[in-house]
């Protein structure tokens, strides 16, 4: 049974390659957590929006709200969570890897 | 309890930083890898993205007053750090070949690289 990775991305896909490289290393059963500036990855307008389809994605609510993103078209099926959820989530995956 | 049967951990270290610049992360990452090798775990080092630039041959960093990354990488062999992998996609994007590299690294295609990451016990990213 291959291990599962929770990938955390904290940089915007418009300015950094973190999300792009993360997606290349994503495998079934993995998850992607967008936090800090990574939440710009939740925008429908971001260049890799199509590649997020079918992947298990989470985003930190506080970061989404801070940046005014709820008023913008966002990708479907991103689960909004808080930091307590993040802690719990990290125990549900075998590995956690930060892309920054 | 048999204290002599230590379970070794598979530690995957991902290096994505450029070798030089205002951020000293590349050097600190290599220092961390060299330090980790003392603990006899199973270390695997994976160069991705701009991290592959650390592997270019013929670096001469004297005039920019930074320590030489190529020289630090040369120490890996001495420390028995031999499981070095390079992302083939990153090399292609930068039009680099195995001849451009200063170390003996295995070039991986994306599926194999993904599999390698998933087979580790712990991942550290620098």
Backbone of each chain as ProteinMPNN parsed JSONL, in Angstrom:
{"seq_chain_A": "XXXXXXXXXXXXXXXXXXXXXXXXXXXXXXXXXXXXXXXXXXXXXXXXXXXXXXXXXXXXXXXXXXXXXXXXXXXXXXXXXXXXXXXXXXXXXXXXXXXX", "coords_chain_A": {"N_chain_A": [[0.856, -1.199, 0.0], [0.916, 1.986, -1.111], [2.372, 4.905, 0.381], [0.571, 7.76, 1.68], [0.589, 11.215, 0.916], [0.257, 14.351, 2.488], [0.237, 17.291, 0.95], [1.458, 20.504, 1.515], [0.934, 23.801, 0.456], [2.224, 26.975, 0.26], [2.558, 29.152, -1.367], [1.674, 31.464, -3.986], [0.313, 30.333, -7.099], [0.61, 32.018, -9.178], [2.994, 33.272, -8.977], [4.979, 31.568, -8.047], [6.574, 28.342, -8.266], [5.771, 26.347, -6.625], [3.137, 25.125, -6.314], [2.788, 23.948, -8.81], [4.899, 22.062, -8.947], [4.187, 20.507, -6.818], [1.744, 19.411, -7.685], [2.688, 17.799, -9.751], [3.834, 15.799, -8.282], [1.771, 14.569, -7.065], [-0.295, 11.909, -5.971], [-2.814, 9.372, -6.232], [-4.931, 9.219, -3.355], [-3.467, 11.116, -2.01], [-3.349, 14.436, -0.519], [-3.974, 17.961, -0.911], [-3.105, 20.851, 0.745], [-3.919, 24.173, 0.855], [-2.421, 27.051, 2.037], [-1.728, 30.195, 3.675], [-0.216, 32.305, 1.305], [-0.684, 30.411, -0.556], [-3.376, 29.985, -0.871], [-4.303, 31.39, -3.024], [-4.265, 29.605, -4.978], [-6.751, 28.551, -5.023], [-8.326, 29.986, -6.658], [-10.369, 30.185, -9.542], [-9.262, 31.317, -11.722], [-6.603, 30.719, -11.741], [-3.593, 29.496, -13.28], [-3.263, 26.697, -13.062], [-5.685, 25.626, -12.49], [-7.313, 23.699, -13.774], [-5.853, 21.401, -13.361], [-6.289, 20.865, -10.755], [-8.587, 19.528, -10.538], [-10.398, 16.714, -9.428], [-8.609, 16.149, -7.445], [-7.903, 15.815, -3.949], [-8.561, 18.537, -2.133], [-7.798, 21.089, 0.221], [-8.282, 24.158, 2.063], [-7.122, 26.835, 4.097], [-9.405, 28.502, 5.946], [-9.18, 31.036, 7.265], [-7.089, 32.239, 5.867], [-8.123, 32.361, 3.283], [-10.272, 34.103, 3.663], [-8.963, 36.392, 4.626], [-7.76, 37.376, 2.365], [-9.796, 38.21, 0.762], [-10.978, 36.366, -0.935], [-13.449, 34.89, -1.029], [-15.256, 36.407, -2.511], [-14.593, 35.977, -5.079], [-14.59, 33.893, -8.084], [-14.22, 30.576, -7.24], [-12.434, 27.425, -7.262], [-14.278, 24.388, -7.513], [-15.247, 22.12, -4.832], [-13.268, 22.455, -2.846], [-12.275, 21.901, 0.358], [-12.91, 23.848, 3.118], [-10.95, 24.568, 5.88], [-9.887, 24.885, 9.388], [-7.024, 25.702, 11.527], [-6.971, 23.822, 13.608], [-8.258, 21.692, 12.418], [-6.345, 21.148, 10.511], [-4.252, 20.092, 12.0], [-5.405, 17.694, 12.813], [-5.882, 16.601, 10.305], [-3.282, 16.144, 9.403], [-2.558, 13.885, 10.707], [-3.851, 11.96, 9.393], [-2.608, 11.263, 7.118], [0.237, 9.522, 5.749], [2.589, 10.895, 5.287], [3.795, 14.283, 5.43], [4.393, 16.969, 3.343], [5.985, 20.014, 2.699], [5.601, 22.54, 0.314], [7.259, 25.274, -0.864]], "CA_chain_A": [[0.0, 0.0, 0.0], [1.812, 3.158, -1.146], [2.075, 5.883, 1.413], [-0.155, 8.956, 1.236], [1.241, 12.467, 1.296], [-0.482, 15.61, 2.554], [1.114, 18.337, 0.431], [1.021, 21.842, 1.896], [1.473, 24.785, -0.481], [1.999, 28.293, 0.839], [2.884, 30.222, -2.316], [0.717, 31.665, -5.069], [0.714, 29.729, -8.375], [0.869, 33.068, -10.162], [4.351, 33.804, -8.825], [5.928, 30.547, -7.6], [6.364, 27.024, -8.884], [5.466, 25.359, -5.591], [1.926, 24.346, -6.598], [3.037, 23.174, -10.035], [5.73, 20.894, -8.631], [3.376, 19.692, -5.916], [0.788, 18.663, -8.501], [3.427, 16.758, -10.479], [4.178, 14.705, -7.369], [0.53, 14.133, -6.418], [-0.709, 10.553, -6.33], [-4.117, 9.038, -5.653], [-4.911, 9.129, -1.886], [-2.787, 12.267, -1.426], [-4.189, 15.625, -0.344], [-3.258, 19.235, -1.052], [-3.618, 21.898, 1.616], [-3.489, 25.521, 0.485], [-2.425, 27.948, 3.18], [-1.044, 31.486, 3.465], [-0.433, 32.752, -0.073], [-1.087, 29.267, -1.376], [-4.821, 29.98, -1.099], [-4.594, 31.93, -4.361], [-4.448, 28.416, -5.808], [-8.172, 28.195, -5.033], [-9.0, 30.803, -7.666], [-10.678, 29.542, -10.823], [-8.433, 31.986, -12.73], [-5.174, 30.385, -11.66], [-3.184, 28.709, -14.453], [-3.317, 25.245, -12.855], [-7.01, 25.297, -11.951], [-7.784, 22.44, -14.364], [-5.087, 20.286, -12.798], [-6.732, 20.599, -9.38], [-9.808, 18.725, -10.604], [-10.232, 15.315, -9.06], [-7.667, 15.976, -6.348], [-8.455, 16.16, -2.643], [-7.979, 19.845, -1.808], [-8.244, 21.816, 1.402], [-7.706, 25.497, 2.186], [-7.326, 27.426, 5.421], [-10.466, 29.522, 5.869], [-8.71, 32.362, 7.692], [-6.26, 32.803, 4.801], [-9.035, 32.65, 2.17], [-11.05, 35.305, 4.019], [-8.057, 37.547, 4.751], [-7.398, 37.872, 1.041], [-11.001, 38.598, 0.035], [-11.238, 35.415, -2.016], [-14.826, 34.393, -1.182], [-15.986, 37.194, -3.501], [-14.084, 35.612, -6.401], [-14.914, 32.515, -8.475], [-13.249, 29.617, -6.72], [-12.517, 26.032, -7.735], [-15.233, 23.539, -6.773], [-14.762, 20.97, -4.06], [-12.153, 22.663, -1.919], [-12.816, 21.872, 1.722], [-12.323, 24.917, 3.935], [-10.681, 24.071, 7.236], [-9.088, 25.784, 10.228], [-5.748, 25.106, 11.929], [-7.214, 22.606, 14.406], [-8.535, 20.636, 11.426], [-5.062, 20.868, 9.859], [-3.526, 19.171, 12.883], [-6.091, 16.393, 12.696], [-5.659, 16.119, 8.934], [-1.901, 15.699, 9.208], [-2.419, 12.539, 11.267], [-4.562, 11.018, 8.522], [-1.726, 10.938, 6.004], [1.508, 8.942, 6.202], [3.665, 11.877, 5.155], [3.416, 15.656, 5.161], [5.489, 17.651, 2.68], [5.721, 21.428, 2.453], [6.13, 23.126, -0.94], [7.303, 26.725, -0.63]], "C_chain_A": [[0.888, 1.243, 0.0], [1.382, 4.177, -0.093], [1.33, 7.075, 0.832], [0.566, 10.186, 1.753], [0.202, 13.573, 1.4], [0.501, 16.696, 2.115], [0.602, 19.681, 0.919], [1.708, 22.849, 0.973], [1.185, 26.169, 0.06], [2.369, 29.445, -0.073], [1.861, 30.273, -3.435], [1.21, 31.023, -6.365], [0.99, 30.765, -9.462], [2.323, 33.536, -10.091], [5.397, 32.76, -8.446], [5.581, 29.205, -8.235], [5.955, 25.954, -7.881], [4.254, 24.497, -5.93], [2.125, 23.453, -7.812], [3.824, 21.905, -9.728], [4.995, 19.947, -7.698], [2.435, 18.804, -6.722], [1.468, 17.544, -9.276], [3.716, 15.552, -9.594], [2.957, 14.138, -6.654], [0.14, 12.752, -6.922], [-2.061, 10.305, -5.698], [-3.973, 8.793, -4.155], [-4.127, 10.252, -1.218], [-3.804, 13.378, -1.174], [-3.332, 16.855, -0.55], [-3.908, 20.23, -0.111], [-3.039, 23.232, 1.186], [-3.532, 26.383, 1.738], [-1.594, 29.17, 2.863], [-1.263, 31.92, 2.025], [-0.792, 31.625, -1.035], [-2.574, 29.261, -1.69], [-5.215, 30.618, -2.422], [-4.741, 30.786, -5.362], [-5.904, 27.977, -5.875], [-8.95, 28.979, -6.082], [-9.198, 30.037, -8.96], [-9.749, 30.088, -11.913], [-6.982, 31.523, -12.72], [-4.823, 29.364, -12.752], [-3.3, 27.193, -14.296], [-4.678, 24.772, -12.362], [-7.524, 23.961, -12.487], [-7.121, 21.234, -13.708], [-5.504, 19.957, -11.365], [-7.95, 19.671, -9.38], [-9.508, 17.283, -10.218], [-9.258, 15.082, -7.926], [-8.329, 16.411, -5.035], [-7.793, 17.446, -2.179], [-8.623, 20.466, -0.59], [-7.647, 23.224, 1.344], [-8.027, 26.031, 3.571], [-8.275, 28.616, 5.285], [-9.953, 30.92, 6.186], [-7.888, 33.031, 6.592], [-7.111, 33.181, 3.58], [-9.773, 33.968, 2.443], [-10.168, 36.537, 4.065], [-7.826, 38.209, 3.402], [-8.606, 38.242, 0.185], [-11.406, 37.617, -1.038], [-12.671, 34.904, -2.125], [-15.643, 35.162, -2.215], [-15.587, 36.843, -4.926], [-14.521, 34.195, -6.77], [-13.804, 31.566, -8.027], [-13.471, 28.235, -7.32], [-13.513, 25.266, -6.867], [-14.535, 22.578, -5.844], [-13.49, 21.222, -3.288], [-12.764, 22.732, -0.532], [-12.123, 22.93, 2.562], [-12.14, 24.387, 5.351], [-9.948, 25.123, 8.062], [-7.833, 25.049, 10.711], [-5.922, 23.857, 12.797], [-7.484, 21.425, 13.475], [-7.238, 20.193, 10.767], [-4.272, 19.865, 10.694], [-4.106, 17.768, 12.744], [-5.818, 15.758, 11.335], [-4.264, 15.514, 8.77], [-1.679, 14.308, 9.791], [-3.078, 11.497, 10.372], [-3.748, 10.63, 7.297], [-0.426, 10.364, 6.562], [2.613, 9.985, 6.256], [3.063, 13.263, 4.968], [4.614, 16.311, 4.485], [5.116, 19.079, 2.341], [6.373, 21.896, 1.168], [6.095, 24.65, -0.778], [8.32, 27.446, -1.497]], "O_chain_A": [[1.544, 1.53, 1.001], [0.209, 4.288, 0.264], [1.441, 7.368, -0.359], [1.083, 10.204, 2.87], [-0.639, 13.725, 0.514], [1.473, 16.986, 2.812], [-0.581, 19.977, 0.754], [2.913, 22.762, 0.736], [0.026, 26.511, 0.298], [2.484, 30.585, 0.377], [1.257, 29.26, -3.791], [2.387, 31.144, -6.705], [1.529, 30.445, -10.522], [2.828, 34.132, -11.042], [6.593, 33.043, -8.517], [4.456, 28.972, -8.676], [5.807, 24.786, -8.241], [4.326, 23.271, -5.846], [1.665, 22.311, -7.823], [3.471, 20.816, -10.182], [5.161, 18.73, -7.779], [2.337, 17.601, -6.478], [0.899, 16.465, -9.444], [3.831, 14.426, -10.08], [3.09, 13.32, -5.743], [0.225, 12.455, -8.114], [-2.418, 10.964, -4.721], [-2.977, 8.208, -3.728], [-4.114, 10.343, 0.01], [-4.967, 13.273, -1.565], [-2.112, 16.809, -0.386], [-5.121, 20.435, -0.158], [-1.822, 23.409, 1.155], [-4.554, 26.443, 2.423], [-0.84, 29.18, 1.89], [-2.402, 31.907, 1.557], [-1.157, 31.867, -2.186], [-3.006, 28.621, -2.649], [-6.333, 30.418, -2.898], [-5.273, 30.972, -6.456], [-6.258, 27.126, -6.691], [-10.107, 28.666, -6.361], [-8.303, 29.326, -9.417], [-9.48, 29.409, -12.904], [-6.21, 31.899, -13.602], [-5.625, 28.498, -13.1], [-3.422, 26.478, -15.291], [-4.811, 23.651, -11.872], [-8.106, 23.176, -11.737], [-7.742, 20.187, -13.525], [-5.131, 18.917, -10.823], [-8.302, 19.098, -8.349], [-8.499, 16.709, -10.628], [-9.087, 13.946, -7.481], [-9.208, 17.272, -5.029], [-6.602, 17.456, -1.866], [-9.835, 20.38, -0.393], [-6.644, 23.458, 0.671], [-9.071, 25.72, 4.144], [-7.98, 29.596, 4.601], [-10.249, 31.875, 5.468], [-7.975, 34.244, 6.401], [-6.855, 34.192, 2.926], [-9.881, 34.827, 1.568], [-10.563, 37.607, 3.601], [-7.712, 39.43, 3.302], [-8.453, 38.556, -0.995], [-12.114, 37.993, -1.972], [-13.087, 34.514, -3.216], [-16.62, 34.633, -2.743], [-16.175, 37.353, -5.88], [-14.794, 33.382, -5.887], [-12.634, 31.724, -8.376], [-14.552, 27.921, -7.818], [-13.585, 25.465, -5.654], [-13.364, 22.254, -6.041], [-12.701, 20.299, -3.088], [-13.666, 23.531, -0.281], [-10.9, 22.918, 2.706], [-13.064, 23.827, 5.942], [-9.453, 26.117, 7.529], [-7.61, 23.897, 10.339], [-5.109, 22.936, 12.727], [-7.009, 20.313, 13.705], [-7.046, 19.008, 10.495], [-3.698, 18.913, 10.165], [-3.377, 16.789, 12.579], [-5.561, 14.559, 11.224], [-4.088, 14.504, 8.089], [-0.727, 13.623, 9.418], [-2.891, 10.296, 10.567], [-4.157, 9.763, 6.526], [-0.032, 10.668, 7.688], [3.462, 9.966, 7.147], [1.97, 13.41, 4.422], [5.732, 16.224, 4.991], [4.059, 19.333, 1.764], [7.565, 21.673, 0.954], [5.032, 25.237, -0.58], [8.459, 28.665, -1.402]]}, "seq_chain_B": "XXXXXXXXXXXXXXXXXXXXXXXXXXXXXXXXXXXXXXXXXXXXXXXXXXXXXXXXXXXXXXXXXXXXXXXXXXXXXXXXXXXXXXXXXXXXXXXXXXXXXXXXXXXXXXXXXXXXXXXXXXXXXX", "coords_chain_B": {"N_chain_B": [[14.007, -6.659, 25.242], [15.522, -6.081, 22.189], [18.162, -4.177, 21.842], [19.943, -3.807, 19.855], [18.813, -4.007, 17.411], [18.104, -1.619, 15.603], [15.608, 0.288, 14.019], [15.949, 1.493, 10.864], [15.205, 4.647, 9.434], [13.673, 5.808, 6.454], [14.672, 8.611, 5.011], [13.666, 11.196, 3.059], [15.041, 13.835, 1.315], [14.201, 16.83, -0.082], [15.418, 19.035, -2.432], [15.096, 22.214, -3.584], [16.104, 24.695, -4.006], [17.863, 27.508, -5.486], [21.44, 27.608, -5.979], [22.904, 29.927, -5.2], [22.613, 33.381, -4.086], [20.513, 35.761, -2.345], [19.378, 34.248, -0.395], [20.438, 31.943, 1.928], [19.699, 29.332, 1.943], [20.324, 27.011, 0.369], [22.943, 26.222, 1.04], [22.592, 25.779, 3.788], [20.789, 23.705, 3.721], [22.308, 21.636, 2.551], [24.231, 21.388, 4.537], [22.629, 20.422, 6.573], [21.937, 17.947, 5.512], [24.446, 16.679, 5.431], [24.961, 16.604, 8.159], [22.885, 14.938, 9.013], [23.667, 12.54, 7.961], [25.301, 11.374, 9.764], [23.799, 9.891, 11.457], [23.204, 7.435, 10.522], [20.838, 6.735, 9.085], [18.614, 5.928, 6.393], [19.333, 7.829, 3.854], [17.964, 9.762, 1.279], [18.469, 11.896, -1.397], [16.88, 14.351, -3.241], [16.851, 16.276, -6.077], [15.053, 18.969, -7.262], [13.204, 21.159, -9.461], [14.554, 24.45, -9.422], [16.564, 23.552, -7.844], [18.158, 21.785, -9.224], [20.069, 23.304, -10.384], [22.035, 23.505, -8.533], [23.674, 21.459, -9.093], [25.268, 21.981, -11.261], [28.297, 21.856, -13.145], [31.56, 23.314, -12.589], [31.366, 25.639, -11.001], [32.199, 28.837, -9.835], [32.44, 30.614, -7.198], [33.791, 32.603, -5.936], [34.112, 35.415, -6.481], [31.606, 36.446, -5.868], [31.579, 36.206, -3.254], [30.546, 33.994, -1.831], [30.216, 30.768, -0.333], [31.254, 27.793, -2.017], [28.963, 25.764, -3.645], [29.244, 23.507, -5.257], [31.596, 22.385, -4.303], [30.812, 21.635, -1.758], [28.933, 19.703, -2.322], [30.583, 17.782, -3.364], [31.535, 16.568, -1.142], [29.658, 14.751, -0.395], [30.045, 12.116, -1.267], [32.14, 11.263, 0.282], [30.894, 11.169, 2.727], [29.329, 9.048, 2.422], [26.88, 9.485, 1.216], [24.969, 8.514, -1.129], [22.633, 8.095, -2.486], [21.422, 9.803, -4.701], [19.179, 11.736, -6.494], [17.749, 13.131, -9.441], [15.366, 15.335, -10.816], [14.077, 14.605, -13.879], [12.388, 16.089, -15.5], [12.862, 18.705, -14.647], [15.5, 19.007, -15.467], [15.226, 18.81, -18.233], [13.607, 21.033, -18.764], [15.42, 23.006, -18.309], [17.225, 22.506, -20.177], [19.405, 20.789, -19.616], [21.863, 18.205, -19.35], [23.013, 14.925, -18.327], [25.7, 15.206, -18.544], [26.173, 17.789, -17.77], [26.253, 17.776, -15.085], [27.747, 17.759, -11.795], [27.782, 15.677, -10.04], [27.263, 12.145, -9.433], [24.339, 11.351, -10.213], [21.095, 9.829, -10.196], [18.848, 10.066, -12.827], [15.481, 10.785, -12.78], [12.295, 9.999, -14.203], [9.044, 11.609, -14.092], [6.927, 9.864, -13.011], [8.471, 7.899, -11.627], [9.841, 9.49, -9.846], [7.779, 10.524, -8.287], [6.902, 8.156, -7.137], [9.174, 7.492, -5.659], [9.203, 9.519, -3.711], [6.877, 8.859, -2.326], [7.63, 6.535, -1.135], [9.153, 6.997, 1.06], [9.848, 7.299, 4.634], [9.832, 9.651, 5.938], [9.6, 13.046, 4.899], [11.624, 15.783, 4.06], [11.837, 19.16, 3.248], [13.752, 21.479, 1.526]], "CA_chain_B": [[14.059, -5.782, 24.061], [16.813, -6.179, 21.508], [18.509, -2.79, 21.534], [20.851, -3.711, 18.715], [18.084, -3.985, 16.138], [17.495, -0.308, 15.393], [14.902, 0.372, 12.755], [16.383, 2.702, 10.17], [14.127, 5.368, 8.764], [13.993, 6.301, 5.12], [14.463, 10.054, 5.021], [13.777, 11.805, 1.734], [15.304, 15.273, 1.397], [13.91, 17.461, -1.37], [16.145, 20.298, -2.557], [14.514, 22.981, -4.694], [16.599, 26.069, -3.999], [19.025, 27.885, -6.278], [22.654, 27.505, -5.157], [23.424, 31.202, -4.699], [21.618, 34.451, -4.026], [20.408, 36.367, -1.02], [18.879, 33.241, 0.526], [21.494, 30.937, 2.149], [19.041, 28.042, 2.182], [20.956, 25.864, -0.298], [24.063, 25.795, 1.886], [22.086, 25.249, 5.057], [20.173, 22.413, 3.423], [23.385, 20.653, 2.374], [24.815, 21.174, 5.867], [21.693, 19.562, 7.305], [22.069, 16.591, 4.956], [25.723, 16.13, 5.898], [24.805, 16.314, 9.592], [21.983, 13.791, 9.157], [24.316, 11.297, 7.534], [25.986, 10.81, 10.921], [22.891, 9.086, 12.252], [23.044, 6.125, 9.89], [19.518, 6.418, 8.558], [18.679, 5.772, 4.949], [19.111, 9.159, 3.288], [17.806, 9.901, -0.173], [18.423, 13.322, -1.707], [16.208, 14.538, -4.526], [16.961, 17.647, -6.579], [13.905, 19.297, -8.112], [13.065, 22.57, -9.809], [15.829, 25.169, -9.514], [17.569, 22.802, -7.09], [19.089, 21.099, -10.128], [21.163, 24.226, -10.685], [23.117, 23.273, -7.563], [24.507, 20.37, -9.589], [26.055, 22.361, -12.43], [29.755, 21.781, -13.017], [32.375, 24.496, -12.898], [30.932, 26.842, -10.281], [33.269, 29.598, -9.217], [31.657, 31.6, -6.458], [34.673, 33.466, -5.137], [33.883, 36.84, -6.69], [30.367, 36.9, -5.218], [31.827, 36.013, -1.829], [29.721, 32.955, -1.204], [30.898, 29.471, -0.346], [30.971, 27.049, -3.242], [28.035, 24.641, -3.486], [29.788, 22.332, -5.944], [32.579, 21.778, -3.41], [30.092, 20.999, -0.65], [28.327, 18.484, -2.866], [31.637, 16.789, -3.568], [31.745, 15.883, 0.144], [28.63, 13.735, -0.182], [30.576, 10.772, -1.48], [32.954, 10.963, 1.455], [29.993, 10.914, 3.835], [28.506, 7.9, 2.028], [25.537, 9.88, 0.784], [25.047, 8.125, -2.524], [21.309, 7.988, -3.119], [21.122, 11.14, -5.225], [18.258, 11.668, -7.626], [17.47, 14.42, -10.073], [14.124, 15.358, -11.579], [14.351, 14.691, -15.313], [11.596, 17.199, -16.053], [13.561, 19.957, -14.326], [16.685, 19.066, -16.328], [14.774, 19.098, -19.6], [13.134, 22.426, -18.818], [16.601, 23.873, -18.285], [18.087, 21.97, -21.24], [20.625, 20.244, -19.032], [21.999, 16.759, -19.5], [23.816, 14.316, -17.281], [27.071, 15.727, -18.699], [26.286, 19.106, -17.139], [26.181, 17.635, -13.63], [29.025, 17.5, -11.119], [27.679, 14.475, -9.195], [26.699, 10.933, -10.006], [22.964, 11.275, -9.732], [20.16, 9.099, -11.045], [17.82, 10.96, -13.353], [14.188, 10.114, -12.707], [11.122, 10.598, -14.836], [8.096, 12.049, -13.066], [6.284, 8.772, -12.263], [9.416, 7.277, -10.697], [10.133, 10.47, -8.804], [6.605, 10.526, -7.414], [6.92, 6.897, -6.39], [10.275, 7.576, -4.705], [8.757, 10.359, -2.604], [5.86, 8.154, -1.549], [8.176, 5.35, -0.464], [9.955, 7.412, 2.207], [9.17, 7.341, 5.935], [9.738, 11.07, 6.294], [10.065, 13.949, 3.844], [12.058, 17.11, 4.484], [11.941, 19.966, 2.05], [14.551, 22.689, 1.715]], "C_chain_B": [[15.458, -5.821, 23.463], [17.238, -4.786, 21.08], [19.433, -2.682, 20.328], [20.092, -3.675, 17.397], [17.355, -2.663, 15.98], [16.762, -0.339, 14.061], [15.376, 1.638, 12.06], [15.196, 3.312, 9.456], [14.6, 5.787, 7.395], [13.646, 7.783, 5.091], [14.686, 10.593, 3.617], [13.956, 13.301, 1.885], [15.112, 15.866, 0.01], [14.601, 18.817, -1.411], [15.656, 21.04, -3.794], [15.093, 24.376, -4.818], [17.727, 26.283, -4.988], [20.259, 27.865, -5.396], [23.102, 28.816, -4.518], [22.312, 32.235, -4.678], [21.512, 34.951, -2.599], [19.961, 35.358, 0.035], [19.914, 32.122, 0.713], [20.953, 29.518, 2.292], [19.757, 26.848, 1.57], [22.103, 25.317, 0.549], [23.569, 25.149, 3.165], [21.45, 23.884, 4.852], [21.244, 21.333, 3.287], [24.069, 20.364, 3.699], [23.927, 20.239, 6.682], [21.807, 18.12, 6.826], [23.35, 15.935, 5.449], [25.632, 15.757, 7.377], [23.954, 15.063, 9.795], [22.676, 12.478, 8.844], [25.039, 10.631, 8.692], [25.103, 9.84, 11.694], [22.524, 7.76, 11.618], [21.606, 5.759, 9.56], [19.66, 6.289, 7.048], [18.309, 7.094, 4.281], [18.989, 9.114, 1.772], [17.673, 11.386, -0.464], [17.872, 13.487, -3.117], [16.265, 16.008, -4.919], [15.819, 17.904, -7.551], [13.909, 20.779, -8.436], [14.432, 23.234, -9.951], [16.939, 24.491, -8.704], [18.572, 22.104, -7.995], [20.257, 21.99, -10.515], [22.312, 24.069, -9.694], [24.127, 22.274, -8.126], [25.381, 20.752, -10.779], [27.539, 22.326, -12.122], [30.388, 23.139, -13.208], [31.902, 25.764, -12.219], [32.137, 27.525, -9.655], [32.661, 30.785, -8.499], [32.509, 32.599, -5.689], [34.306, 34.943, -5.257], [32.572, 37.327, -6.094], [30.43, 36.642, -3.714], [30.832, 35.082, -1.158], [30.473, 31.642, -1.295], [30.381, 28.631, -1.513], [30.102, 25.813, -2.999], [28.586, 23.359, -4.103], [30.774, 21.602, -5.038], [31.885, 21.046, -2.275], [29.454, 19.693, -1.123], [29.354, 17.382, -3.056], [31.893, 15.997, -2.287], [30.752, 14.743, 0.367], [29.183, 12.313, -0.283], [31.369, 10.313, -0.264], [32.097, 10.587, 2.66], [29.062, 9.744, 3.526], [27.069, 8.27, 1.691], [25.505, 9.662, -0.718], [23.713, 8.058, -3.243], [20.872, 9.373, -3.567], [20.268, 11.003, -6.475], [17.963, 13.062, -8.149], [16.186, 14.302, -10.886], [14.422, 15.596, -13.052], [13.608, 15.835, -15.971], [12.313, 18.52, -15.837], [14.794, 20.119, -15.211], [16.284, 19.458, -17.75], [14.341, 20.539, -19.758], [14.307, 23.383, -18.937], [17.625, 23.452, -19.335], [19.438, 21.533, -20.703], [20.649, 18.742, -19.246], [22.855, 16.232, -18.365], [25.27, 14.813, -17.348], [27.278, 17.056, -17.983], [26.48, 18.993, -15.62], [27.518, 17.242, -13.003], [28.971, 16.256, -10.24], [27.068, 13.324, -9.975], [25.273, 10.767, -9.513], [22.111, 10.478, -10.712], [19.068, 10.043, -11.511], [16.501, 10.204, -13.391], [13.134, 10.808, -13.538], [10.085, 10.862, -13.744], [7.428, 10.893, -12.312], [7.218, 8.113, -11.243], [9.772, 8.209, -9.552], [8.989, 10.511, -7.79], [6.605, 9.279, -6.535], [8.008, 6.927, -5.314], [9.87, 8.4, -3.488], [7.798, 9.593, -1.702], [6.417, 6.964, -0.782], [9.028, 5.712, 0.747], [9.145, 7.309, 3.499], [8.928, 8.781, 6.364], [10.227, 11.897, 5.121], [10.464, 15.273, 4.465], [12.275, 17.928, 3.23], [12.733, 21.23, 2.336], [14.512, 23.523, 0.431]], "O_chain_B": [[16.451, -5.616, 24.162], [16.746, -4.262, 20.081], [19.678, -1.582, 19.832], [20.673, -3.343, 16.363], [16.145, -2.582, 16.193], [17.244, -0.926, 13.092], [15.228, 2.736, 12.598], [14.315, 2.618, 8.948], [15.777, 6.084, 7.192], [12.475, 8.161, 5.141], [15.773, 10.457, 3.057], [13.13, 13.969, 2.506], [15.769, 15.463, -0.949], [14.394, 19.652, -0.531], [15.789, 20.551, -4.915], [14.632, 25.165, -5.642], [18.469, 25.351, -5.298], [20.154, 28.079, -4.189], [23.628, 28.81, -3.405], [21.215, 32.0, -5.183], [22.328, 34.603, -1.746], [20.148, 35.588, 1.23], [20.235, 31.422, -0.247], [21.672, 28.612, 2.714], [19.8, 25.78, 2.18], [22.221, 24.108, 0.749], [24.067, 24.102, 3.578], [21.559, 23.008, 5.709], [21.105, 20.243, 3.842], [24.448, 19.224, 3.964], [24.423, 19.367, 7.396], [21.779, 17.187, 7.627], [23.342, 14.768, 5.842], [26.157, 14.727, 7.799], [24.261, 14.228, 10.645], [22.322, 11.432, 9.389], [25.361, 9.445, 8.617], [25.602, 9.053, 12.498], [21.647, 7.046, 12.105], [21.198, 4.61, 9.732], [20.737, 6.525, 6.502], [17.133, 7.435, 4.158], [19.807, 8.506, 1.082], [16.855, 12.068, 0.154], [18.336, 12.847, -4.06], [15.788, 16.877, -4.188], [15.631, 17.174, -8.524], [14.558, 21.565, -7.746], [15.355, 22.657, -10.527], [18.115, 24.819, -8.862], [19.708, 21.856, -7.591], [21.31, 21.502, -10.925], [23.441, 24.46, -9.989], [25.282, 22.239, -7.703], [26.159, 19.928, -11.259], [27.99, 22.696, -11.038], [29.844, 24.006, -13.892], [32.017, 26.851, -12.785], [32.982, 26.884, -9.031], [32.399, 31.827, -9.1], [31.988, 33.36, -4.874], [34.201, 35.643, -4.249], [32.434, 38.523, -5.835], [29.449, 36.84, -2.997], [30.343, 35.352, -0.061], [31.266, 31.426, -2.211], [29.229, 28.751, -1.93], [30.475, 24.925, -2.233], [28.422, 22.27, -3.553], [30.8, 20.372, -4.996], [32.315, 19.965, -1.873], [29.445, 18.699, -0.396], [29.043, 16.198, -2.928], [32.409, 14.881, -2.339], [30.973, 13.876, 1.212], [28.836, 11.434, 0.505], [31.292, 9.161, 0.163], [32.51, 9.794, 3.507], [28.12, 9.478, 4.273], [26.154, 7.464, 1.862], [25.954, 10.51, -1.489], [23.667, 7.974, -4.47], [20.066, 10.031, -2.91], [20.596, 10.249, -7.392], [17.932, 14.037, -7.398], [15.952, 13.297, -11.558], [14.947, 16.643, -13.432], [14.124, 16.478, -16.885], [12.366, 19.358, -16.736], [15.103, 21.225, -15.656], [16.908, 20.311, -18.381], [14.66, 21.191, -20.751], [14.212, 24.431, -19.577], [18.741, 23.97, -19.378], [20.482, 21.865, -21.264], [19.608, 18.09, -19.315], [23.36, 16.998, -17.545], [25.975, 14.836, -16.339], [28.401, 17.415, -17.631], [26.823, 19.969, -14.952], [28.307, 16.502, -13.589], [30.006, 15.816, -9.74], [26.448, 13.507, -11.022], [25.036, 10.11, -8.499], [22.382, 10.459, -11.913], [18.438, 10.732, -10.708], [16.414, 9.117, -13.962], [13.069, 12.037, -13.586], [10.23, 10.397, -12.613], [7.366, 10.932, -11.083], [6.803, 7.807, -10.125], [9.98, 7.766, -8.422], [9.22, 10.531, -6.581], [6.34, 9.351, -5.335], [7.799, 6.451, -4.198], [10.164, 8.018, -2.355], [7.887, 9.665, -0.476], [5.761, 6.439, 0.117], [9.575, 4.822, 1.399], [7.916, 7.24, 3.468], [7.956, 9.089, 7.054], [11.162, 11.501, 4.425], [9.74, 15.824, 5.293], [12.839, 17.435, 2.254], [12.425, 21.965, 3.274], [15.121, 24.591, 0.37]]}, "name": "protein", "num_of_chains": 2, "seq": "XXXXXXXXXXXXXXXXXXXXXXXXXXXXXXXXXXXXXXXXXXXXXXXXXXXXXXXXXXXXXXXXXXXXXXXXXXXXXXXXXXXXXXXXXXXXXXXXXXXXXXXXXXXXXXXXXXXXXXXXXXXXXXXXXXXXXXXXXXXXXXXXXXXXXXXXXXXXXXXXXXXXXXXXXXXXXXXXXXXXXXXXXXXXXXXXXXXXXXXXXXXXXXXXXXXXXXXXXXXXXXXXXX"}
